[in-house]
Amino acid sequence: MESSRVFVVDADGQPLLPTHPARARHLLREGKASPYRMMPFTIQLTRRVDNPVGELLVSIDDGAKAVGIAVTDDRTQRVVFAGTIKLRQDVPRKMQQRAAYRRSRRTRKLRHRKARYHRRKGEGWLPPTIRQKKDSIVRVVRDLQTLLPIANAIVEQGMFDTSSLAAGRQLYGIDYQLPDYEGRDFREKVLWRDGYQCQHCSSRDNLQAHHIHPKAQGGGNTPRNGITLCKRCHQELHQGLWILDKSPKSFQYPAHLQVGKWYLYAELERLGLKVESCFGWMTRYWRKQLKLAKSHVNDAIAIACREQTPQIASQDYLIIPKRKKVWEDNPTKTTTEKHGFQHWDVVQAKHRRHGTVIGSIRSLKAKCLTLRTSWDDNFAVAYRQTRLLWRFCNIIYIGGV
């Protein structure tokens, strides 16, 4: 792993190619640049750059709970930024709670309101539970565009999404060059859904896809009619040595991932990016070729670098998009600010044992505050010994995770 690159913007705020930390220190000492942002660390030049050169590629490994993102230089295969976006999981619960409140209001002894049964669904409508996840990805990419000259984007697309190609073209009027799938639909769908594990003996070797209802008897070729079995269990099943009484798993999770893909593509194009896509089996093949461990970040790196060895010049960030809407007099958030400090603020504190400590605020207690540090996730320090270093605006970047 190389030294983490320092982001650079010119006097007008135009993003430039990242630079080496030694060069950034030289520019700061000579007075040719000044600190612009703490996390990710960015410097601003005192002069304007008329003809900036270089373009970067952002790769996205989309998921339901976490999203891997990496920004790479195609010429040098250097990864200048990598992180994992943590998505909100409480939106469905909050929507159900809101619906319950609305239904209860209509049953009270108040002025009667006529029920509204229409959903106001228009063309290209997405459920809010899915749209907020895709909007979180777009928010992070938009924020990175202010620090890095990102011109291209590549998004991983599920192997089960070939049927949604026509729907995406019809809804958003866009056409992408997708790789050929070569007829591996049914097997890949079933194996992916079952976690690449035999549903009878839990083996992970010599896996095959079995039709629960044989095609000769009218069974369909959809994932709901398939189940993953190893070669030995598959043969024993056809020989009648055991009876299949296990119903296949639902295909809801991959379908949930793919519903908002075309919306994500369209939003990335609105940012001025040239969007491409790849399939999940390609990502897995490239990651194994690069000998990288399984993670969202490594998947995003493999999507960008493919079979060329990457030069990782970035720490692994944890990215948390902050909620935009702040409710006044919210009873569940009684300590959003205390003594001038807020949650997630990056502060510097003095401790009698550890000396100078830098961390992110985890909680605001009555007599002290606790920090997230490199060695402790709940380190207590005094308010009087703490000094604010950086406050995040819309997106939180926590490095070294």
Stockholm file with secondary structure:
# STOCKHOLM 1.0

chainA/1-401         MESSRVFVVDADGQPLLPTHPARARHLLREGKASPYRMMPFTIQLTRRVDNPVGELLVSIDDGAKAVGIAVTDDRTQRVVFAGTIKLRQDVPRKMQQRAAYRRSRRTRKLRHRKARYHRRKGEGWLPPTIRQKKDSIVRVVRDLQTLLPIANAIVEQGMFDTSSLAAGRQLYGIDYQLPDYEGRDFREKVLWRDGYQCQHCSSRDNLQAHHIHPKAQGGGNTPRNGITLCKRCHQELHQGLWILDKSPKSFQYPAHLQVGKWYLYAELERLGLKVESCFGWMTRYWRKQLKLAKSHVNDAIAIACREQTPQIASQDYLIIPKRKKVWEDNPTKTTTEKHGFQHWDVVQAKHRRHGTVIGSIRSLKAKCLTLRTSWDDNFAVAYRQTRLLWRFCNIIYIGGV
#=GR chainA/1-401 SS CCCCCEEEECTTCCEEEEECHHHHHHHHHTTSEEEEETTTTEEEESSCCSSCCCCEEEEEECCSSEEEEEEEETTTTEEEEEEEEECCCCHHHHHHHHHHHHHHHHHSSSCCCCCCCCCCCCTTCCCHHHHHHHHHHHHHHHHHHTTSCEEEEEEEECTTCGGGHHHHHHHHCCCCCCCCCTTCHHHHHHHHHTTSSCTTTCCCSSEEEEESSCGGGTCCSSGGGEEEEEHHHHHHHHTTSSCCCCCCCCSHHHHHHHHTHHHHHHHHHHTTCEEEEEEHHHHHHHHHHHTCCSSHHHHHHHHHHTTSCCEECSCEEEEEECCSCCCTTCTTCSCSEETTEETTCEEEEEETTTEEEEEEEEEECSSEEEEECSSCSSEEEESTTEEEEECCSSEEEECCC
#=GC SS_cons         CCCCCEEEECTTCCEEEEECHHHHHHHHHTTSEEEEETTTTEEEESSCCSSCCCCEEEEEECCSSEEEEEEEETTTTEEEEEEEEECCCCHHHHHHHHHHHHHHHHHSSSCCCCCCCCCCCCTTCCCHHHHHHHHHHHHHHHHHHTTSCEEEEEEEECTTCGGGHHHHHHHHCCCCCCCCCTTCHHHHHHHHHTTSSCTTTCCCSSEEEEESSCGGGTCCSSGGGEEEEEHHHHHHHHTTSSCCCCCCCCSHHHHHHHHTHHHHHHHHHHTTCEEEEEEHHHHHHHHHHHTCCSSHHHHHHHHHHTTSCCEECSCEEEEEECCSCCCTTCTTCSCSEETTEETTCEEEEEETTTEEEEEEEEEECSSEEEEECSSCSSEEEESTTEEEEECCSSEEEECCC
//
